[in-house]
Amino acid sequence: MPNRPNVASSTAQTTFESGALRLPHAPFPLGFPGLLSIHEIVCDLVPCVAYTPAHVTCDRLLPPLRCLIANDKFKGSLSALEAAEAIAAGLPDGVEADLCPIADGGEGFTETMHAALGGRWVTAEVSDALHRPTSARYVVTGGGVAVLEMAAASGLQQIEPAQRSVLHASTLGTGELIQHAAKEAGVKRILIGLGGSATNDGGVGMASALGIDPVDARGRKLDPWPAAWADLAGIADGKRASLPPIEAASDVTNPLLGPRGATAVFAAQKGAREDERDLLEQHLTRLVRVADATETAERPGAGAAGGLGFGLMHFLGAGLRPGFELVADALNLESRIRAADYVITGEGSLDAQSLDGKGPVGVARMAIHLGRPVYAVGGQIADIVREAGLFRACAGLDESQLSLEELMGNAAALVEQATARMLAETPPAR
């Protein structure tokens, strides 16, 4: 707990015969007319004593509660900072708020790390997931770390729903972004956030941009997207680019293949039909075989960002760390939780995937370990999360029974209202 006196438990106590009163809302009828009431004398002149008749407390002797707001984005409606500001607006009067927007490797990762570490923004011209020209930016810190997120180049939000085609999408632009950062002056290390991808190519597109190409049995170069891999027979890396050390931040722990793999868990939300998902799994299975990479494919996080986690580890020798762990270190999150009386976290959707290592659950587990109660605010909160024993109380915007369009359009006001209602119904204890 914060290093401050616990007035309610450590101060002297005095009982008055005059009945049940609560200060400062009901001052004593005694005092000096026109000057000071007994209440003012007690609270202003004797700040080291709380007079507590059977039901009397002096609230002015208690320091204000402090709330740490450490939430991720509400995808499609609020950035992490906008959501944090809406949560703060719903706090009771007098509560001190520490706004600490987080990310766990997906969209917003670079912004969050820039806020924590500083640095300069750099813009690169690259390809999007469907190989169209686009601009992506990243940060170079004063210590020579280039902080990227794959979603800036190969993200799902850049592709209109009607245009999404996972079989023809690739991480080529992410590879171009890595190459651009590697050539930027002063860069000694690259840190890349994984998440929010429109792809399911096992990182082959990324590798191709860096001189590591898929080839057929005759050594002919194939296009770096899954639909072109019917004749995939090997990987040629004779033109591999020179790169600094790379570390990837992943928000999931899924392997590349199987029922918990990239295709089975994430491809549908990128627009892949069932028959396309079968093809994607076949292509990735072939990729693992020709690359002789079974062990890497089974590693936690290999399935992140449509298998980009696999590609970074296997083709580039990158390390893989939990995105939340990296962000928590940069934000000095542990000490900020210690300084708070309670914590509010959340994001657009808290579901079964959240329990696999997403940021809000990471915040909750750290806060619980440090003895702080945690509340959750989300666009929707699944029963499995509500029943996980992580949160003192939860508030989901979907409880309002509004349409998705109304929820998205009024997200800030709804987050504020949900926060206020949740804390009124389940207030944090002193």
C-alpha positions as CSV (number, residue, x, y, z in Angstrom):
1,M,0.0,0.0,0.0
2,P,1.1,3.6,-0.4
3,N,3.3,4.9,2.5
4,R,0.6,6.9,4.4
5,P,-1.1,6.7,7.7
6,N,-4.3,4.6,7.9
7,V,-6.3,7.2,9.8
8,A,-9.3,5.0,10.2
9,S,-7.4,2.3,12.1
10,S,-4.5,4.1,13.7
11,T,-6.0,7.2,15.3
12,A,-7.5,7.7,18.7
13,Q,-11.3,7.1,19.1
14,T,-13.8,9.0,21.2
15,T,-17.5,8.2,21.8
16,F,-20.1,11.0,22.0
17,E,-23.5,10.5,23.6
18,S,-25.2,12.7,21.0
19,G,-26.0,9.8,18.6
20,A,-25.0,8.7,15.2
21,L,-23.4,11.4,13.1
22,R,-21.1,11.3,10.1
23,L,-18.6,14.1,9.5
24,P,-18.3,16.3,7.4
25,H,-21.8,15.8,6.1
26,A,-23.5,16.3,9.5
27,P,-21.5,18.8,11.7
28,F,-22.1,18.8,15.4
29,P,-24.8,21.3,16.6
30,L,-22.2,22.6,19.1
31,G,-19.6,25.3,18.4
32,F,-19.0,29.0,18.2
33,P,-21.8,30.7,16.3
34,G,-20.4,32.7,13.3
35,L,-16.9,31.2,13.9
36,L,-16.0,27.5,14.1
37,S,-18.1,24.5,14.6
38,I,-16.9,21.6,16.7
39,H,-16.5,19.7,13.4
40,E,-14.2,22.4,12.0
41,I,-12.2,22.4,15.3
42,V,-11.8,18.6,15.1
43,C,-10.9,18.4,11.4
44,D,-8.8,21.5,11.1
45,L,-7.1,22.0,14.5
46,V,-6.6,18.4,15.5
47,P,-5.7,16.6,12.3
48,C,-4.1,13.7,14.1
49,V,-7.3,12.5,15.8
50,A,-10.4,11.0,14.2
51,Y,-13.4,11.4,16.5
52,T,-15.5,8.3,15.8
53,P,-18.7,8.1,17.9
54,A,-20.6,5.0,17.2
55,H,-21.0,6.1,13.5
56,V,-18.9,9.2,13.1
57,T,-15.9,9.5,10.8
58,C,-14.0,12.6,9.6
59,D,-13.5,12.1,5.9
60,R,-11.3,15.2,5.6
61,L,-8.6,13.3,7.6
62,L,-8.4,10.6,4.9
63,P,-6.2,11.2,1.9
64,P,-7.9,10.8,-1.5
65,L,-8.1,7.4,-3.0
66,R,-5.8,6.9,-6.0
67,C,-6.8,4.9,-9.0
68,L,-4.5,3.5,-11.7
69,I,-6.2,3.3,-15.1
70,A,-4.2,0.8,-17.2
71,N,-6.3,-0.2,-20.2
72,D,-5.9,-1.2,-23.8
73,K,-7.8,0.2,-26.8
74,F,-11.4,-0.4,-27.6
75,K,-10.8,-1.5,-31.2
76,G,-12.7,0.5,-33.8
77,S,-14.0,3.2,-31.4
78,L,-11.4,4.4,-28.8
79,S,-7.7,4.5,-28.6
80,A,-6.2,3.3,-25.3
81,L,-5.7,6.9,-24.2
82,E,-9.2,7.9,-25.2
83,A,-10.6,5.0,-23.2
84,A,-8.5,5.8,-20.2
85,E,-9.8,9.4,-20.2
86,A,-13.4,8.1,-20.4
87,I,-12.8,5.8,-17.5
88,A,-11.3,8.7,-15.5
89,A,-14.3,10.8,-16.2
90,G,-16.5,8.2,-14.5
91,L,-14.5,8.1,-11.2
92,P,-16.1,9.5,-8.1
93,D,-15.2,13.1,-7.2
94,G,-12.0,13.5,-5.4
95,V,-10.3,10.3,-6.6
96,E,-6.8,10.9,-8.0
97,A,-6.3,9.2,-11.4
98,D,-3.0,7.9,-12.9
99,L,-3.7,7.3,-16.6
100,C,-1.4,4.5,-18.0
101,P,-2.6,3.4,-21.5
102,I,-1.2,0.0,-22.3
103,A,-0.6,-2.3,-25.3
104,D,0.5,-5.9,-25.5
105,G,2.1,-6.1,-29.0
106,G,-0.8,-5.3,-31.2
107,E,-2.1,-1.9,-32.5
108,G,-1.0,0.9,-30.2
109,F,2.3,-0.8,-29.2
110,T,4.5,1.8,-30.8
111,E,2.5,4.7,-29.5
112,T,2.7,3.2,-26.0
113,M,6.4,2.6,-26.1
114,H,7.0,6.1,-27.5
115,A,5.1,7.6,-24.6
116,A,7.3,5.6,-22.2
117,L,10.7,5.8,-23.9
118,G,10.5,8.9,-26.1
119,G,12.3,9.0,-29.4
120,R,11.8,10.3,-32.9
121,W,9.2,9.2,-35.5
122,V,10.3,7.8,-38.8
123,T,8.0,7.2,-41.8
124,A,8.6,4.5,-44.4
125,E,6.9,3.8,-47.7
126,V,6.0,0.1,-47.7
127,S,3.4,-2.4,-49.0
128,D,0.1,-3.2,-47.1
129,A,-1.1,-6.7,-46.7
130,L,-2.5,-6.8,-50.2
131,H,0.8,-5.4,-51.6
132,R,-0.5,-1.9,-52.3
133,P,1.6,1.2,-51.5
134,T,1.1,2.6,-48.0
135,S,3.0,4.6,-45.4
136,A,4.0,3.2,-42.0
137,R,5.8,4.9,-39.2
138,Y,8.0,3.7,-36.3
139,V,10.0,5.1,-33.4
140,V,13.7,5.3,-32.9
141,T,14.6,5.8,-29.3
142,G,17.6,7.7,-28.0
143,G,19.2,4.4,-27.1
144,G,19.1,3.2,-30.7
145,V,16.1,0.9,-30.5
146,A,13.7,0.9,-33.5
147,V,10.2,0.2,-32.2
148,L,7.8,-1.1,-34.9
149,E,4.4,-2.8,-35.0
150,M,3.5,-5.1,-37.8
151,A,0.0,-3.8,-38.0
152,A,1.4,-0.5,-39.3
153,A,2.2,-2.2,-42.5
154,S,0.2,-5.5,-42.6
155,G,-2.7,-4.6,-40.4
156,L,-6.3,-5.8,-40.8
157,Q,-7.8,-2.3,-40.2
158,Q,-6.1,-1.0,-43.4
159,I,-8.1,-3.5,-45.5
160,E,-11.8,-2.9,-46.2
161,P,-13.9,-5.9,-45.2
162,A,-15.0,-6.6,-48.8
163,Q,-11.4,-6.6,-49.9
164,R,-10.0,-9.0,-47.3
165,S,-8.4,-12.1,-48.8
166,V,-6.2,-14.0,-46.3
167,L,-4.9,-16.5,-49.0
168,H,-3.6,-13.5,-51.0
169,A,-2.3,-11.4,-48.1
170,S,1.2,-11.3,-46.9
171,T,3.6,-9.7,-44.4
172,L,5.8,-8.3,-47.2
173,G,5.3,-4.8,-46.0
174,T,6.4,-5.8,-42.5
175,G,9.7,-7.1,-43.9
176,E,10.1,-3.8,-45.8
177,L,9.5,-1.9,-42.6
178,I,12.2,-4.0,-40.8
179,Q,14.6,-3.4,-43.6
180,H,14.0,0.4,-43.5
181,A,14.6,0.4,-39.7
182,A,17.8,-1.6,-40.1
183,K,19.2,1.0,-42.4
184,E,18.1,4.0,-40.3
185,A,21.0,5.8,-38.6
186,G,21.8,4.8,-35.1
187,V,19.6,1.7,-34.9
188,K,21.2,-1.0,-32.9
189,R,18.2,-3.2,-32.1
190,I,14.7,-3.7,-33.5
191,L,11.7,-4.3,-31.3
192,I,8.5,-5.3,-33.2
193,G,5.0,-5.7,-31.9
194,L,2.8,-8.5,-33.2
195,G,-0.9,-8.4,-33.5
196,G,-3.8,-6.9,-35.5
197,S,-2.6,-8.7,-38.7
198,A,-4.6,-9.2,-41.9
199,T,-2.3,-12.1,-42.8
200,N,-1.8,-15.9,-42.2
201,D,1.4,-16.4,-44.1
202,G,3.8,-17.7,-41.4
203,G,6.0,-14.7,-41.9
204,V,7.0,-15.8,-45.4
205,G,6.2,-12.4,-46.9
206,M,8.3,-10.7,-44.3
207,A,11.2,-13.1,-45.0
208,S,10.9,-12.5,-48.8
209,A,11.3,-8.8,-48.4
210,L,14.6,-9.6,-46.6
211,G,16.0,-11.9,-49.3
212,I,14.6,-15.2,-48.0
213,D,12.3,-16.6,-50.6
214,P,9.8,-19.5,-51.1
215,V,10.8,-21.6,-54.1
216,D,9.4,-24.6,-56.0
217,A,11.3,-27.8,-56.7
218,R,13.2,-26.2,-59.6
219,G,14.3,-23.3,-57.4
220,R,11.9,-20.8,-59.0
221,K,10.8,-18.0,-56.7
222,L,7.1,-18.2,-55.6
223,D,4.9,-15.3,-54.6
224,P,5.0,-14.8,-50.8
225,W,1.3,-15.4,-50.1
226,P,-0.3,-18.8,-49.3
227,A,-2.4,-19.1,-52.4
228,A,0.9,-19.4,-54.4
229,W,2.3,-22.3,-52.4
230,A,0.8,-25.3,-54.1
231,D,4.3,-26.1,-55.4
232,L,6.3,-24.9,-52.4
233,A,9.3,-27.1,-52.1
234,G,11.9,-25.1,-50.2
235,I,13.2,-21.8,-48.8
236,A,16.1,-20.0,-50.5
237,D,18.1,-17.5,-48.4
238,G,21.1,-16.7,-50.5
239,K,20.3,-13.0,-50.5
240,R,19.5,-12.6,-46.8
241,A,19.8,-9.0,-45.6
242,S,22.1,-7.9,-42.8
243,L,20.0,-7.0,-39.7
244,P,20.6,-6.0,-36.1
245,P,19.2,-8.2,-33.3
246,I,15.4,-8.4,-33.4
247,E,13.0,-9.0,-30.5
248,A,9.3,-9.6,-31.0
249,A,6.5,-8.7,-28.6
250,S,3.6,-11.1,-28.8
251,D,0.2,-10.8,-27.2
252,V,-0.7,-14.5,-27.6
253,T,0.9,-17.8,-26.8
254,N,-0.6,-19.9,-29.6
255,P,1.6,-22.3,-31.7
256,L,1.6,-22.1,-35.4
257,L,-0.5,-25.2,-36.3
258,G,-3.3,-27.3,-34.9
259,P,-6.5,-26.5,-33.0
260,R,-4.9,-23.6,-31.1
261,G,-2.8,-22.5,-34.1
262,A,-2.9,-19.3,-36.1
263,T,-5.4,-20.6,-38.7
264,A,-7.8,-22.3,-36.3
265,V,-8.1,-19.5,-33.8
266,F,-7.6,-16.2,-35.8
267,A,-8.1,-16.7,-39.5
268,A,-11.9,-16.5,-39.4
269,Q,-11.8,-13.0,-37.9
270,K,-9.6,-11.9,-40.8
271,G,-12.3,-13.0,-43.3
272,A,-11.3,-16.6,-44.1
273,R,-14.1,-19.0,-44.9
274,E,-14.0,-22.6,-43.6
275,D,-12.7,-24.0,-46.9
276,E,-10.0,-21.3,-47.0
277,R,-9.0,-22.1,-43.5
278,D,-8.4,-25.7,-44.6
279,L,-6.1,-24.5,-47.4
280,L,-4.3,-22.1,-45.1
281,E,-3.6,-24.9,-42.6
282,Q,-2.3,-27.2,-45.4
283,H,0.0,-24.5,-46.7
284,L,1.4,-23.7,-43.3
285,T,1.9,-27.4,-42.6
286,R,3.8,-27.7,-45.9
287,L,5.9,-24.6,-45.0
288,V,6.9,-26.1,-41.7
289,R,7.9,-29.3,-43.4
290,V,10.1,-27.8,-46.2
291,A,11.7,-25.4,-43.7
292,D,12.4,-28.2,-41.3
293,A,11.0,-26.1,-38.5
294,T,8.7,-28.3,-36.5
295,E,10.2,-27.4,-33.1
296,T,9.9,-23.6,-33.8
297,A,6.3,-24.1,-35.0
298,E,5.4,-25.6,-31.6
299,R,6.8,-22.8,-29.6
300,P,4.4,-20.4,-27.7
301,G,3.8,-17.3,-29.8
302,A,4.7,-19.0,-33.1
303,G,1.0,-18.4,-34.2
304,A,1.0,-14.7,-33.3
305,A,0.0,-12.4,-36.1
306,G,-0.9,-15.1,-38.6
307,G,2.4,-17.0,-37.9
308,L,4.7,-14.0,-38.1
309,G,6.0,-15.1,-34.7
310,F,7.1,-18.3,-36.3
311,G,8.7,-16.5,-39.3
312,L,10.7,-14.1,-37.1
313,M,12.0,-16.8,-34.9
314,H,12.8,-19.3,-37.7
315,F,14.0,-17.1,-40.5
316,L,15.6,-14.2,-38.6
317,G,16.5,-15.8,-35.2
318,A,14.4,-13.3,-33.4
319,G,13.6,-13.6,-29.7
320,L,10.0,-13.6,-28.6
321,R,8.8,-12.0,-25.3
322,P,5.3,-11.4,-24.0
323,G,4.2,-8.0,-25.2
324,F,2.7,-7.1,-21.9
325,E,6.0,-7.8,-20.1
326,L,7.9,-5.4,-22.4
327,V,5.3,-2.7,-22.0
328,A,5.0,-3.1,-18.2
329,D,8.8,-2.7,-17.9
330,A,8.8,0.4,-20.0
331,L,5.8,2.0,-18.2
332,N,7.2,1.1,-14.7
333,L,3.8,-0.5,-14.2
334,E,4.6,-2.4,-10.9
335,S,5.5,0.8,-9.0
336,R,2.5,2.6,-10.3
337,I,0.2,-0.2,-9.1
338,R,1.9,-0.1,-5.7
339,A,1.1,3.7,-5.5
340,A,-2.6,3.1,-6.2
341,D,-5.4,2.0,-4.0
342,Y,-7.2,0.2,-6.8
343,V,-6.8,-0.5,-10.5
344,I,-9.2,-0.3,-13.5
345,T,-8.2,-2.1,-16.7
346,G,-10.1,-3.3,-19.8
347,E,-10.3,-3.2,-23.6
348,G,-12.9,-3.6,-26.3
349,S,-13.4,-7.4,-25.8
350,L,-12.4,-9.4,-22.8
351,D,-12.8,-13.1,-23.8
352,A,-11.2,-16.5,-23.6
353,Q,-8.3,-15.2,-25.7
354,S,-7.7,-12.5,-23.1
355,L,-6.8,-15.1,-20.6
356,D,-3.9,-16.3,-22.8
357,G,-1.8,-13.2,-22.0
358,K,-3.5,-10.1,-23.2
359,G,-2.6,-6.8,-21.5
360,P,-5.6,-6.3,-19.3
361,V,-5.3,-9.8,-17.8
362,G,-1.6,-9.1,-17.3
363,V,-2.5,-5.9,-15.4
364,A,-5.0,-7.8,-13.3
365,R,-2.6,-10.6,-12.3
366,M,0.1,-8.1,-11.4
367,A,-2.3,-6.0,-9.3
368,I,-3.6,-9.1,-7.5
369,H,-0.1,-10.2,-6.8
370,L,0.6,-6.7,-5.2
371,G,-2.6,-6.8,-3.2
372,R,-4.7,-4.3,-5.1
373,P,-8.3,-4.8,-6.2
374,V,-8.9,-4.7,-9.9
375,Y,-12.0,-3.6,-11.9
376,A,-12.7,-4.3,-15.6
377,V,-14.5,-2.2,-18.2
378,G,-15.0,-3.6,-21.6
379,G,-17.1,-3.4,-24.7
380,Q,-18.0,-7.0,-24.0
381,I,-16.9,-9.2,-21.2
382,A,-17.3,-13.0,-21.6
383,D,-18.6,-15.1,-18.7
384,I,-15.3,-17.0,-18.6
385,V,-13.5,-13.7,-17.8
386,R,-16.0,-12.6,-15.2
387,E,-15.7,-16.0,-13.5
388,A,-11.9,-16.1,-13.6
389,G,-11.5,-14.6,-10.1
390,L,-9.5,-11.6,-11.4
391,F,-11.9,-8.7,-11.0
392,R,-13.7,-7.2,-8.0
393,A,-16.4,-6.0,-10.5
394,C,-16.9,-5.8,-14.2
395,A,-18.8,-3.4,-16.5
396,G,-19.5,-4.4,-20.1
397,L,-21.0,-1.9,-22.5
398,D,-23.0,-4.7,-24.1
399,E,-25.1,-4.9,-20.9
400,S,-26.9,-1.8,-22.2
401,Q,-28.6,-3.8,-25.0
402,L,-27.7,-1.1,-27.5
403,S,-26.9,-2.0,-31.1
404,L,-23.2,-2.4,-32.1
405,E,-23.5,0.8,-34.1
406,E,-24.7,2.7,-31.1
407,L,-22.1,1.2,-28.8
408,M,-19.3,2.1,-31.2
409,G,-20.6,5.6,-31.9
410,N,-21.1,6.5,-28.2
411,A,-18.3,4.5,-26.7
412,A,-16.7,7.3,-24.7
413,A,-19.9,8.3,-22.9
414,L,-20.9,4.7,-22.4
415,V,-17.5,3.9,-20.8
416,E,-17.8,6.8,-18.5
417,Q,-21.3,5.8,-17.4
418,A,-20.4,2.2,-17.0
419,T,-17.4,3.1,-14.8
420,A,-19.5,5.3,-12.6
421,R,-22.2,2.7,-12.2
422,M,-19.7,-0.1,-11.4
423,L,-17.9,1.9,-8.7
424,A,-21.2,3.1,-7.2
425,E,-22.5,-0.5,-7.0
426,T,-19.1,-2.0,-5.8
427,P,-17.0,0.8,-4.3
428,P,-13.4,0.2,-3.4
429,A,-12.7,-0.2,0.3
430,R,-10.7,2.3,2.3
